[in-house]
Amino acid sequence: MKTKDKKDLFTKTEKELKKLLLEAKDNLFNLRIDLSQNKLKNTTSLMLKRKEIAWILTALKEKEIENAKNN
């Protein structure tokens, strides 16, 4: 995930972030299956996908905190 993409995460709505999170988790699941079947050539993609999920979760948490402060 590029720096620009990371910054864009913080401008998205919670609904969009949850959709991205679901897609990223599905993708990670498929990568793990490929790894177990020895189909995966680039094993660093697992680490990168986990980092992407962490960024999305961080952005979601920030949105929740922001909404709690406003209410």
C-alpha positions in Angstrom: 0.0 0.0 0.0 1.5 3.3 -1.1 1.7 6.4 1.2 -1.0 8.1 -0.9 -3.3 5.2 -0.4 -2.7 5.3 3.4 -3.6 9.0 3.5 -6.8 8.3 1.5 -7.9 5.8 4.1 -8.4 8.5 6.6 -10.7 10.5 4.3 -13.1 7.5 3.6 -16.3 6.9 5.5 -16.7 4.1 8.0 -18.9 2.1 5.6 -16.2 2.3 2.9 -13.5 1.3 5.4 -15.5 -1.7 6.6 -16.0 -2.8 3.0 -12.2 -2.5 2.4 -11.5 -4.4 5.6 -13.7 -7.2 4.5 -12.1 -7.4 1.1 -8.6 -7.3 2.6 -9.4 -10.1 5.0 -10.8 -12.2 2.2 -7.7 -11.6 0.2 -5.5 -12.5 3.1 -7.4 -15.8 3.5 -6.9 -16.6 -0.1 -3.2 -15.8 0.2 -2.9 -18.2 3.1 -4.6 -21.0 1.2 -2.2 -20.4 -1.7 0.7 -20.6 0.7 -0.4 -23.9 2.1 -0.8 -25.3 -1.4 2.6 -24.0 -2.4 1.1 -21.8 -5.1 2.3 -18.6 -3.6 5.6 -17.3 -5.0 5.8 -13.9 -3.2 5.5 -14.7 0.5 6.0 -11.1 1.5 2.5 -10.4 0.1 1.1 -11.9 3.3 3.0 -9.4 5.5 2.0 -6.5 3.3 -1.7 -7.6 3.4 -1.6 -7.8 7.2 -0.1 -4.3 7.3 -2.8 -3.0 5.0 -5.5 -4.5 7.4 -3.7 -2.8 10.3 -3.9 0.6 8.5 -7.6 0.1 7.8 -8.3 -0.8 11.4 -6.4 2.2 12.6 -8.4 4.5 10.3 -11.6 2.9 11.6 -10.6 3.4 15.2 -9.8 7.0 14.6 -13.3 7.5 13.0 -14.9 5.9 16.1 -13.0 8.1 18.5 -13.9 11.2 16.4 -17.5 10.3 16.4 -17.5 9.6 20.2 -16.0 13.1 20.8 -18.6 14.8 18.6 -21.5 13.1 20.5 
